[in-house]
Amino acid sequence: MEPPVETNAFEVVYKLEVKNAKNTIYKRENGKKVDDIEGFALWYITHEPDEMDMRVGFGYRPDFNGLGVFVFKHEGQWRIQSIVNTGL
């Protein structure tokens, strides 16, 4: 395990190309195709995750300590949201 980064100032540069048409996953709701089940998350947390932590929403548990950045589809539009959490 790498030592923790002990600073209040840091920068992450991340480039990702989302090609929706190639990887669309559909489900059916009320007989209509819906593709709002796609997305991914980037985590910056203060502790090492374990396998059980990775089995819930967006790949991590809801009481994390750190920063979660979420890219997801909602009502046919791509959205981005970040959440800072202190373990609550």
Sequence and secondary structure as in RCSB ss.txt:
>XXXX:A:sequence
MEPPVETNAFEVVYKLEVKNAKNTIYKRENGKKVDDIEGFALWYITHEPDEMDMRVGFGYRPDFNGLGVFVFKHE
GQWRIQSIVNTGL
>XXXX:A:secstr
       S           HHHH   EEETTEEE TT EEEEEEESS   GGGGGSGGGS TT EEEEEEEEEET
TEEEEEEEEEE  
